[in-house]
Amino acid sequence: MRVIITDHAKKRLKDYRQDRITVADIIHAVNQIPGHVPTATRFRGFISKSGRVFDVVAKDIPNGRLVITIIGK
């Protein structure tokens, strides 16, 4: 599945709470979400390769899965 990361989500990766979370971590996490996500939904408890826990808000669009934002813990 194609993963599209919004500019807002990419910008949040530079914030302190999302430190050490990479785009590859996000793509891996989003690809683990099963089924179809018709509305923006928060998925909790993903772990980056660096060990940082984060949540993802995503939804499915015709072009793929849209990552709206990232929330670091």
PDB file with SEQRES, HELIX, SHEET and CRYST1 records, atoms N, CA, C and O in Angstrom:
SEQRES   1 A   73  MET ARG VAL ILE ILE THR ASP HIS ALA LYS LYS ARG LEU          
SEQRES   2 A   73  LYS ASP TYR ARG GLN ASP ARG ILE THR VAL ALA ASP ILE          
SEQRES   3 A   73  ILE HIS ALA VAL ASN GLN ILE PRO GLY HIS VAL PRO THR          
SEQRES   4 A   73  ALA THR ARG PHE ARG GLY PHE ILE SER LYS SER GLY ARG          
SEQRES   5 A   73  VAL PHE ASP VAL VAL ALA LYS ASP ILE PRO ASN GLY ARG          
SEQRES   6 A   73  LEU VAL ILE THR ILE ILE GLY LYS                              
HELIX    1 AA1 ASP A    7  ARG A   12  1                                   6    
HELIX    2 AA2 TYR A   16  GLN A   18  5                                   3    
HELIX    3 AA3 VAL A   23  ASN A   31  1                                   9    
SHEET    1 AA1 4 VAL A   3  ILE A   5  0                                        
SHEET    2 AA1 4 GLY A  64  GLY A  72  1                                        
SHEET    3 AA1 4 VAL A  53  ILE A  61 -1                                        
SHEET    4 AA1 4 THR A  41  ILE A  47 -1                                        
CRYST1    1.000    1.000    1.000  90.00  90.00  90.00 P 1           1          
ATOM      1  N   MET A   1       0.837  -1.182   0.000  1.00  0.00           N  
ATOM      2  CA  MET A   1       0.000   0.000   0.000  1.00  0.00           C  
ATOM      3  C   MET A   1       0.884   1.250   0.000  1.00  0.00           C  
ATOM      4  O   MET A   1       1.899   1.313   0.694  1.00  0.00           O  
ATOM      5  N   ARG A   2       0.483   2.218  -0.778  1.00  0.00           N  
ATOM      6  CA  ARG A   2       1.215   3.482  -0.854  1.00  0.00           C  
ATOM      7  C   ARG A   2       0.947   4.311   0.395  1.00  0.00           C  
ATOM      8  O   ARG A   2      -0.203   4.457   0.808  1.00  0.00           O  
ATOM      9  N   VAL A   3       1.992   4.848   0.995  1.00  0.00           N  
ATOM     10  CA  VAL A   3       1.878   5.666   2.200  1.00  0.00           C  
ATOM     11  C   VAL A   3       2.227   7.105   1.840  1.00  0.00           C  
ATOM     12  O   VAL A   3       3.295   7.378   1.292  1.00  0.00           O  
ATOM     13  N   ILE A   4       1.310   8.025   2.155  1.00  0.00           N  
ATOM     14  CA  ILE A   4       1.502   9.443   1.883  1.00  0.00           C  
ATOM     15  C   ILE A   4       1.590  10.154   3.235  1.00  0.00           C  
ATOM     16  O   ILE A   4       0.663  10.077   4.042  1.00  0.00           O  
ATOM     17  N   ILE A   5       2.692  10.839   3.476  1.00  0.00           N  
ATOM     18  CA  ILE A   5       2.907  11.544   4.743  1.00  0.00           C  
ATOM     19  C   ILE A   5       2.732  13.033   4.500  1.00  0.00           C  
ATOM     20  O   ILE A   5       3.403  13.611   3.645  1.00  0.00           O  
ATOM     21  N   THR A   6       1.837  13.648   5.244  1.00  0.00           N  
ATOM     22  CA  THR A   6       1.565  15.079   5.058  1.00  0.00           C  
ATOM     23  C   THR A   6       2.768  15.917   5.481  1.00  0.00           C  
ATOM     24  O   THR A   6       3.620  15.464   6.245  1.00  0.00           O  
ATOM     25  N   ASP A   7       2.820  17.127   4.978  1.00  0.00           N  
ATOM     26  CA  ASP A   7       3.881  18.058   5.366  1.00  0.00           C  
ATOM     27  C   ASP A   7       3.831  18.332   6.869  1.00  0.00           C  
ATOM     28  O   ASP A   7       4.864  18.497   7.518  1.00  0.00           O  
ATOM     29  N   HIS A   8       2.619  18.378   7.404  1.00  0.00           N  
ATOM     30  CA  HIS A   8       2.462  18.601   8.844  1.00  0.00           C  
ATOM     31  C   HIS A   8       3.142  17.486   9.645  1.00  0.00           C  
ATOM     32  O   HIS A   8       3.840  17.760  10.621  1.00  0.00           O  
ATOM     33  N   ALA A   9       2.942  16.250   9.239  1.00  0.00           N  
ATOM     34  CA  ALA A   9       3.551  15.115   9.940  1.00  0.00           C  
ATOM     35  C   ALA A   9       5.075  15.157   9.810  1.00  0.00           C  
ATOM     36  O   ALA A   9       5.787  14.881  10.776  1.00  0.00           O  
ATOM     37  N   LYS A  10       5.571  15.496   8.636  1.00  0.00           N  
ATOM     38  CA  LYS A  10       7.023  15.592   8.443  1.00  0.00           C  
ATOM     39  C   LYS A  10       7.628  16.693   9.316  1.00  0.00           C  
ATOM     40  O   LYS A  10       8.720  16.539   9.862  1.00  0.00           O  
ATOM     41  N   LYS A  11       6.894  17.814   9.439  1.00  0.00           N  
ATOM     42  CA  LYS A  11       7.367  18.911  10.265  1.00  0.00           C  
ATOM     43  C   LYS A  11       7.401  18.499  11.736  1.00  0.00           C  
ATOM     44  O   LYS A  11       8.309  18.895  12.466  1.00  0.00           O  
ATOM     45  N   ARG A  12       6.436  17.720  12.170  1.00  0.00           N  
ATOM     46  CA  ARG A  12       6.385  17.278  13.562  1.00  0.00           C  
ATOM     47  C   ARG A  12       7.552  16.359  13.913  1.00  0.00           C  
ATOM     48  O   ARG A  12       7.924  16.265  15.082  1.00  0.00           O  
ATOM     49  N   LEU A  13       8.126  15.691  12.942  1.00  0.00           N  
ATOM     50  CA  LEU A  13       9.269  14.814  13.215  1.00  0.00           C  
ATOM     51  C   LEU A  13      10.472  15.597  13.735  1.00  0.00           C  
ATOM     52  O   LEU A  13      11.371  15.017  14.344  1.00  0.00           O  
ATOM     53  N   LYS A  14      10.497  16.901  13.500  1.00  0.00           N  
ATOM     54  CA  LYS A  14      11.603  17.738  13.962  1.00  0.00           C  
ATOM     55  C   LYS A  14      11.409  18.199  15.404  1.00  0.00           C  
ATOM     56  O   LYS A  14      12.346  18.713  16.015  1.00  0.00           O  
ATOM     57  N   ASP A  15      10.200  18.024  15.962  1.00  0.00           N  
ATOM     58  CA  ASP A  15       9.916  18.430  17.336  1.00  0.00           C  
ATOM     59  C   ASP A  15      10.554  17.466  18.332  1.00  0.00           C  
ATOM     60  O   ASP A  15      10.873  16.326  17.996  1.00  0.00           O  
ATOM     61  N   TYR A  16      10.732  17.939  19.549  1.00  0.00           N  
ATOM     62  CA  TYR A  16      11.387  17.140  20.596  1.00  0.00           C  
ATOM     63  C   TYR A  16      10.635  15.839  20.903  1.00  0.00           C  
ATOM     64  O   TYR A  16      11.258  14.792  21.080  1.00  0.00           O  
ATOM     65  N   ARG A  17       9.305  15.901  20.965  1.00  0.00           N  
ATOM     66  CA  ARG A  17       8.531  14.701  21.317  1.00  0.00           C  
ATOM     67  C   ARG A  17       8.625  13.606  20.261  1.00  0.00           C  
ATOM     68  O   ARG A  17       8.419  12.433  20.571  1.00  0.00           O  
ATOM     69  N   GLN A  18       8.929  13.965  19.035  1.00  0.00           N  
ATOM     70  CA  GLN A  18       9.042  12.982  17.958  1.00  0.00           C  
ATOM     71  C   GLN A  18      10.499  12.703  17.595  1.00  0.00           C  
ATOM     72  O   GLN A  18      10.780  12.115  16.550  1.00  0.00           O  
ATOM     73  N   ASP A  19      11.418  13.122  18.451  1.00  0.00           N  
ATOM     74  CA  ASP A  19      12.844  12.914  18.215  1.00  0.00           C  
ATOM     75  C   ASP A  19      13.142  11.423  18.046  1.00  0.00           C  
ATOM     76  O   ASP A  19      12.603  10.599  18.784  1.00  0.00           O  
ATOM     77  N   ARG A  20      13.983  11.076  17.095  1.00  0.00           N  
ATOM     78  CA  ARG A  20      14.422   9.704  16.812  1.00  0.00           C  
ATOM     79  C   ARG A  20      13.342   8.825  16.172  1.00  0.00           C  
ATOM     80  O   ARG A  20      13.473   7.600  16.163  1.00  0.00           O  
ATOM     81  N   ILE A  21      12.280   9.434  15.640  1.00  0.00           N  
ATOM     82  CA  ILE A  21      11.295   8.702  14.838  1.00  0.00           C  
ATOM     83  C   ILE A  21      11.561   9.064  13.388  1.00  0.00           C  
ATOM     84  O   ILE A  21      11.585  10.244  13.038  1.00  0.00           O  
ATOM     85  N   THR A  22      11.760   8.067  12.542  1.00  0.00           N  
ATOM     86  CA  THR A  22      12.102   8.320  11.139  1.00  0.00           C  
ATOM     87  C   THR A  22      10.900   8.058  10.230  1.00  0.00           C  
ATOM     88  O   THR A  22       9.902   7.468  10.643  1.00  0.00           O  
ATOM     89  N   VAL A  23      11.025   8.510   8.992  1.00  0.00           N  
ATOM     90  CA  VAL A  23       9.986   8.251   7.989  1.00  0.00           C  
ATOM     91  C   VAL A  23       9.843   6.744   7.778  1.00  0.00           C  
ATOM     92  O   VAL A  23       8.729   6.256   7.586  1.00  0.00           O  
ATOM     93  N   ALA A  24      10.944   6.003   7.808  1.00  0.00           N  
ATOM     94  CA  ALA A  24      10.890   4.550   7.658  1.00  0.00           C  
ATOM     95  C   ALA A  24      10.095   3.913   8.796  1.00  0.00           C  
ATOM     96  O   ALA A  24       9.355   2.956   8.572  1.00  0.00           O  
ATOM     97  N   ASP A  25      10.242   4.435  10.015  1.00  0.00           N  
ATOM     98  CA  ASP A  25       9.464   3.931  11.154  1.00  0.00           C  
ATOM     99  C   ASP A  25       7.971   4.149  10.918  1.00  0.00           C  
ATOM    100  O   ASP A  25       7.154   3.277  11.215  1.00  0.00           O  
ATOM    101  N   ILE A  26       7.625   5.309  10.384  1.00  0.00           N  
ATOM    102  CA  ILE A  26       6.221   5.629  10.128  1.00  0.00           C  
ATOM    103  C   ILE A  26       5.643   4.704   9.055  1.00  0.00           C  
ATOM    104  O   ILE A  26       4.550   4.164   9.220  1.00  0.00           O  
ATOM    105  N   ILE A  27       6.373   4.527   7.970  1.00  0.00           N  
ATOM    106  CA  ILE A  27       5.897   3.658   6.886  1.00  0.00           C  
ATOM    107  C   ILE A  27       5.710   2.239   7.395  1.00  0.00           C  
ATOM    108  O   ILE A  27       4.708   1.596   7.082  1.00  0.00           O  
ATOM    109  N   HIS A  28       6.662   1.743   8.174  1.00  0.00           N  
ATOM    110  CA  HIS A  28       6.553   0.393   8.731  1.00  0.00           C  
ATOM    111  C   HIS A  28       5.321   0.279   9.633  1.00  0.00           C  
ATOM    112  O   HIS A  28       4.589  -0.708   9.560  1.00  0.00           O  
ATOM    113  N   ALA A  29       5.090   1.285  10.482  1.00  0.00           N  
ATOM    114  CA  ALA A  29       3.953   1.270  11.395  1.00  0.00           C  
ATOM    115  C   ALA A  29       2.626   1.296  10.639  1.00  0.00           C  
ATOM    116  O   ALA A  29       1.715   0.527  10.947  1.00  0.00           O  
ATOM    117  N   VAL A  30       2.524   2.174   9.658  1.00  0.00           N  
ATOM    118  CA  VAL A  30       1.273   2.325   8.921  1.00  0.00           C  
ATOM    119  C   VAL A  30       0.958   1.063   8.112  1.00  0.00           C  
ATOM    120  O   VAL A  30      -0.209   0.707   7.949  1.00  0.00           O  
ATOM    121  N   ASN A  31       1.973   0.402   7.617  1.00  0.00           N  
ATOM    122  CA  ASN A  31       1.739  -0.838   6.871  1.00  0.00           C  
ATOM    123  C   ASN A  31       1.272  -1.980   7.771  1.00  0.00           C  
ATOM    124  O   ASN A  31       0.758  -2.979   7.268  1.00  0.00           O  
ATOM    125  N   GLN A  32       1.436  -1.857   9.082  1.00  0.00           N  
ATOM    126  CA  GLN A  32       0.957  -2.871  10.013  1.00  0.00           C  
ATOM    127  C   GLN A  32      -0.524  -2.734  10.329  1.00  0.00           C  
ATOM    128  O   GLN A  32      -1.121  -3.654  10.888  1.00  0.00           O  
ATOM    129  N   ILE A  33      -1.122  -1.614   9.984  1.00  0.00           N  
ATOM    130  CA  ILE A  33      -2.539  -1.380  10.273  1.00  0.00           C  
ATOM    131  C   ILE A  33      -3.372  -2.208   9.297  1.00  0.00           C  
ATOM    132  O   ILE A  33      -3.272  -2.017   8.085  1.00  0.00           O  
ATOM    133  N   PRO A  34      -4.194  -3.128   9.811  1.00  0.00           N  
ATOM    134  CA  PRO A  34      -4.993  -3.981   8.920  1.00  0.00           C  
ATOM    135  C   PRO A  34      -6.282  -3.302   8.470  1.00  0.00           C  
ATOM    136  O   PRO A  34      -6.746  -2.351   9.099  1.00  0.00           O  
ATOM    137  N   GLY A  35      -6.844  -3.792   7.394  1.00  0.00           N  
ATOM    138  CA  GLY A  35      -8.159  -3.361   6.946  1.00  0.00           C  
ATOM    139  C   GLY A  35      -8.188  -1.997   6.298  1.00  0.00           C  
ATOM    140  O   GLY A  35      -7.164  -1.444   5.896  1.00  0.00           O  
ATOM    141  N   HIS A  36      -9.411  -1.467   6.208  1.00  0.00           N  
ATOM    142  CA  HIS A  36      -9.669  -0.173   5.572  1.00  0.00           C  
ATOM    143  C   HIS A  36      -9.990   0.841   6.658  1.00  0.00           C  
ATOM    144  O   HIS A  36     -10.757   0.547   7.575  1.00  0.00           O  
ATOM    145  N   VAL A  37      -9.408   2.037   6.564  1.00  0.00           N  
ATOM    146  CA  VAL A  37      -9.595   3.095   7.561  1.00  0.00           C  
ATOM    147  C   VAL A  37     -10.297   4.264   6.862  1.00  0.00           C  
ATOM    148  O   VAL A  37      -9.628   5.126   6.293  1.00  0.00           O  
ATOM    149  N   PRO A  38     -11.639   4.305   6.896  1.00  0.00           N  
ATOM    150  CA  PRO A  38     -12.368   5.328   6.135  1.00  0.00           C  
ATOM    151  C   PRO A  38     -12.301   6.732   6.733  1.00  0.00           C  
ATOM    152  O   PRO A  38     -12.414   7.710   5.995  1.00  0.00           O  
ATOM    153  N   THR A  39     -12.121   6.858   8.052  1.00  0.00           N  
ATOM    154  CA  THR A  39     -12.032   8.173   8.687  1.00  0.00           C  
ATOM    155  C   THR A  39     -10.722   8.274   9.464  1.00  0.00           C  
ATOM    156  O   THR A  39     -10.127   7.259   9.824  1.00  0.00           O  
ATOM    157  N   ALA A  40     -10.281   9.494   9.718  1.00  0.00           N  
ATOM    158  CA  ALA A  40      -9.033   9.703  10.452  1.00  0.00           C  
ATOM    159  C   ALA A  40      -9.140   9.040  11.819  1.00  0.00           C  
ATOM    160  O   ALA A  40     -10.050   9.325  12.598  1.00  0.00           O  
ATOM    161  N   THR A  41      -8.195   8.152  12.090  1.00  0.00           N  
ATOM    162  CA  THR A  41      -8.212   7.357  13.317  1.00  0.00           C  
ATOM    163  C   THR A  41      -6.827   7.353  13.940  1.00  0.00           C  
ATOM    164  O   THR A  41      -5.818   7.300  13.236  1.00  0.00           O  
ATOM    165  N   ARG A  42      -6.785   7.411  15.262  1.00  0.00           N  
ATOM    166  CA  ARG A  42      -5.510   7.371  15.978  1.00  0.00           C  
ATOM    167  C   ARG A  42      -5.180   5.919  16.330  1.00  0.00           C  
ATOM    168  O   ARG A  42      -5.975   5.214  16.951  1.00  0.00           O  
ATOM    169  N   PHE A  43      -3.994   5.499  15.917  1.00  0.00           N  
ATOM    170  CA  PHE A  43      -3.502   4.162  16.219  1.00  0.00           C  
ATOM    171  C   PHE A  43      -2.340   4.316  17.186  1.00  0.00           C  
ATOM    172  O   PHE A  43      -1.405   5.075  16.931  1.00  0.00           O  
ATOM    173  N   ARG A  44      -2.404   3.593  18.294  1.00  0.00           N  
ATOM    174  CA  ARG A  44      -1.471   3.804  19.397  1.00  0.00           C  
ATOM    175  C   ARG A  44      -0.455   2.688  19.538  1.00  0.00           C  
ATOM    176  O   ARG A  44      -0.689   1.549  19.137  1.00  0.00           O  
ATOM    177  N   GLY A  45       0.695   3.051  20.127  1.00  0.00           N  
ATOM    178  CA  GLY A  45       1.639   2.061  20.606  1.00  0.00           C  
ATOM    179  C   GLY A  45       2.651   1.517  19.625  1.00  0.00           C  
ATOM    180  O   GLY A  45       3.124   0.394  19.802  1.00  0.00           O  
ATOM    181  N   PHE A  46       2.997   2.260  18.609  1.00  0.00           N  
ATOM    182  CA  PHE A  46       4.059   1.823  17.696  1.00  0.00           C  
ATOM    183  C   PHE A  46       5.412   2.160  18.312  1.00  0.00           C  
ATOM    184  O   PHE A  46       5.527   3.111  19.085  1.00  0.00           O  
ATOM    185  N   ILE A  47       6.427   1.387  17.973  1.00  0.00           N  
ATOM    186  CA  ILE A  47       7.762   1.612  18.518  1.00  0.00           C  
ATOM    187  C   ILE A  47       8.746   1.781  17.364  1.00  0.00           C  
ATOM    188  O   ILE A  47       8.816   0.944  16.464  1.00  0.00           O  
ATOM    189  N   SER A  48       9.507   2.880  17.405  1.00  0.00           N  
ATOM    190  CA  SER A  48      10.509   3.133  16.364  1.00  0.00           C  
ATOM    191  C   SER A  48      11.721   2.238  16.602  1.00  0.00           C  
ATOM    192  O   SER A  48      11.844   1.618  17.658  1.00  0.00           O  
ATOM    193  N   LYS A  49      12.601   2.176  15.629  1.00  0.00           N  
ATOM    194  CA  LYS A  49      13.826   1.379  15.771  1.00  0.00           C  
ATOM    195  C   LYS A  49      14.694   1.883  16.915  1.00  0.00           C  
ATOM    196  O   LYS A  49      15.466   1.118  17.493  1.00  0.00           O  
ATOM    197  N   SER A  50      14.572   3.163  17.245  1.00  0.00           N  
ATOM    198  CA  SER A  50      15.360   3.732  18.340  1.00  0.00           C  
ATOM    199  C   SER A  50      14.718   3.464  19.704  1.00  0.00           C  
ATOM    200  O   SER A  50      15.312   3.765  20.739  1.00  0.00           O  
ATOM    201  N   GLY A  51      13.508   2.899  19.704  1.00  0.00           N  
ATOM    202  CA  GLY A  51      12.830   2.582  20.950  1.00  0.00           C  
ATOM    203  C   GLY A  51      11.791   3.594  21.388  1.00  0.00           C  
ATOM    204  O   GLY A  51      11.167   3.428  22.436  1.00  0.00           O  
ATOM    205  N   ARG A  52      11.597   4.635  20.604  1.00  0.00           N  
ATOM    206  CA  ARG A  52      10.621   5.680  20.949  1.00  0.00           C  
ATOM    207  C   ARG A  52       9.208   5.205  20.618  1.00  0.00           C  
ATOM    208  O   ARG A  52       8.964   4.714  19.516  1.00  0.00           O  
ATOM    209  N   VAL A  53       8.280   5.346  21.557  1.00  0.00           N  
ATOM    210  CA  VAL A  53       6.884   4.965  21.344  1.00  0.00           C  
ATOM    211  C   VAL A  53       6.150   6.145  20.714  1.00  0.00           C  
ATOM    212  O   VAL A  53       6.357   7.296  21.100  1.00  0.00           O  
ATOM    213  N   PHE A  54       5.286   5.845  19.734  1.00  0.00           N  
ATOM    214  CA  PHE A  54       4.548   6.918  19.076  1.00  0.00           C  
ATOM    215  C   PHE A  54       3.191   6.423  18.588  1.00  0.00           C  
ATOM    216  O   PHE A  54       2.961   5.224  18.435  1.00  0.00           O  
ATOM    217  N   ASP A  55       2.305   7.379  18.351  1.00  0.00           N  
ATOM    218  CA  ASP A  55       0.982   7.119  17.786  1.00  0.00           C  
ATOM    219  C   ASP A  55       0.933   7.737  16.397  1.00  0.00           C  
ATOM    220  O   ASP A  55       1.688   8.655  16.076  1.00  0.00           O  
ATOM    221  N   VAL A  56       0.030   7.213  15.584  1.00  0.00           N  
ATOM    222  CA  VAL A  56      -0.145   7.694  14.213  1.00  0.00           C  
ATOM    223  C   VAL A  56      -1.623   7.986  13.993  1.00  0.00           C  
ATOM    224  O   VAL A  56      -2.477   7.200  14.402  1.00  0.00           O  
ATOM    225  N   VAL A  57      -1.930   9.103  13.354  1.00  0.00           N  
ATOM    226  CA  VAL A  57      -3.292   9.394  12.902  1.00  0.00           C  
ATOM    227  C   VAL A  57      -3.280   9.235  11.392  1.00  0.00           C  
ATOM    228  O   VAL A  57      -2.546   9.927  10.687  1.00  0.00           O  
ATOM    229  N   ALA A  58      -4.107   8.307  10.901  1.00  0.00           N  
ATOM    230  CA  ALA A  58      -4.098   7.993   9.474  1.00  0.00           C  
ATOM    231  C   ALA A  58      -5.505   7.704   8.982  1.00  0.00           C  
ATOM    232  O   ALA A  58      -6.414   7.427   9.765  1.00  0.00           O  
ATOM    233  N   LYS A  59      -5.665   7.774   7.668  1.00  0.00           N  
ATOM    234  CA  LYS A  59      -6.911   7.374   7.016  1.00  0.00           C  
ATOM    235  C   LYS A  59      -6.599   6.944   5.597  1.00  0.00           C  
ATOM    236  O   LYS A  59      -5.575   7.325   5.031  1.00  0.00           O  
ATOM    237  N   ASP A  60      -7.485   6.153   5.030  1.00  0.00           N  
ATOM    238  CA  ASP A  60      -7.307   5.697   3.656  1.00  0.00           C  
ATOM    239  C   ASP A  60      -7.967   6.670   2.694  1.00  0.00           C  
ATOM    240  O   ASP A  60      -9.084   7.137   2.917  1.00  0.00           O  
ATOM    241  N   ILE A  61      -7.245   6.964   1.615  1.00  0.00           N  
ATOM    242  CA  ILE A  61      -7.752   7.796   0.533  1.00  0.00           C  
ATOM    243  C   ILE A  61      -7.578   6.987  -0.753  1.00  0.00           C  
ATOM    244  O   ILE A  61      -6.902   5.958  -0.734  1.00  0.00           O  
ATOM    245  N   PRO A  62      -8.165   7.420  -1.862  1.00  0.00           N  
ATOM    246  CA  PRO A  62      -8.040   6.637  -3.095  1.00  0.00           C  
ATOM    247  C   PRO A  62      -6.598   6.357  -3.534  1.00  0.00           C  
ATOM    248  O   PRO A  62      -6.337   5.329  -4.159  1.00  0.00           O  
ATOM    249  N   ASN A  63      -5.652   7.263  -3.212  1.00  0.00           N  
ATOM    250  CA  ASN A  63      -4.254   7.082  -3.640  1.00  0.00           C  
ATOM    251  C   ASN A  63      -3.441   6.200  -2.712  1.00  0.00           C  
ATOM    252  O   ASN A  63      -2.336   5.796  -3.073  1.00  0.00           O  
ATOM    253  N   GLY A  64      -3.955   5.885  -1.517  1.00  0.00           N  
ATOM    254  CA  GLY A  64      -3.202   5.086  -0.550  1.00  0.00           C  
ATOM    255  C   GLY A  64      -3.614   5.430   0.861  1.00  0.00           C  
ATOM    256  O   GLY A  64      -4.758   5.815   1.106  1.00  0.00           O  
ATOM    257  N   ARG A  65      -2.690   5.292   1.785  1.00  0.00           N  
ATOM    258  CA  ARG A  65      -2.958   5.601   3.195  1.00  0.00           C  
ATOM    259  C   ARG A  65      -2.279   6.920   3.554  1.00  0.00           C  
ATOM    260  O   ARG A  65      -1.066   7.070   3.403  1.00  0.00           O  
ATOM    261  N   LEU A  66      -3.072   7.865   4.027  1.00  0.00           N  
ATOM    262  CA  LEU A  66      -2.603   9.202   4.349  1.00  0.00           C  
ATOM    263  C   LEU A  66      -2.268   9.277   5.838  1.00  0.00           C  
ATOM    264  O   LEU A  66      -3.118   9.001   6.685  1.00  0.00           O  
ATOM    265  N   VAL A  67      -1.019   9.654   6.153  1.00  0.00           N  
ATOM    266  CA  VAL A  67      -0.589   9.856   7.534  1.00  0.00           C  
ATOM    267  C   VAL A  67      -0.771  11.334   7.841  1.00  0.00           C  
ATOM    268  O   VAL A  67      -0.098  12.184   7.257  1.00  0.00           O  
ATOM    269  N   ILE A  68      -1.680  11.638   8.755  1.00  0.00           N  
ATOM    270  CA  ILE A  68      -2.032  13.021   9.050  1.00  0.00           C  
ATOM    271  C   ILE A  68      -1.067  13.627  10.060  1.00  0.00           C  
ATOM    272  O   ILE A  68      -0.599  14.750   9.872  1.00  0.00           O  
ATOM    273  N   THR A  69      -0.766  12.898  11.125  1.00  0.00           N  
ATOM    274  CA  THR A  69       0.147  13.410  12.134  1.00  0.00           C  
ATOM    275  C   THR A  69       0.788  12.268  12.913  1.00  0.00           C  
ATOM    276  O   THR A  69       0.343  11.122  12.860  1.00  0.00           O  
ATOM    277  N   ILE A  70       1.846  12.617  13.638  1.00  0.00           N  
ATOM    278  CA  ILE A  70       2.588  11.691  14.485  1.00  0.00           C  
ATOM    279  C   ILE A  70       2.591  12.276  15.894  1.00  0.00           C  
ATOM    280  O   ILE A  70       2.813  13.473  16.072  1.00  0.00           O  
ATOM    281  N   ILE A  71       2.345  11.437  16.888  1.00  0.00           N  
ATOM    282  CA  ILE A  71       2.363  11.888  18.273  1.00  0.00           C  
ATOM    283  C   ILE A  71       3.375  11.044  19.037  1.00  0.00           C  
ATOM    284  O   ILE A  71       3.152   9.854  19.259  1.00  0.00           O  
ATOM    285  N   GLY A  72       4.474  11.646  19.432  1.00  0.00           N  
ATOM    286  CA  GLY A  72       5.504  10.951  20.190  1.00  0.00           C  
ATOM    287  C   GLY A  72       5.164  10.917  21.668  1.00  0.00           C  
ATOM    288  O   GLY A  72       4.468  11.797  22.175  1.00  0.00           O  
ATOM    289  N   LYS A  73       5.652   9.909  22.349  1.00  0.00           N  
ATOM    290  CA  LYS A  73       5.396   9.768  23.794  1.00  0.00           C  
ATOM    291  C   LYS A  73       6.615  10.140  24.586  1.00  0.00           C  
ATOM    292  O   LYS A  73       6.593  10.085  25.815  1.00  0.00           O  
TER     293      LYS A  73                                                      
END                                                                             
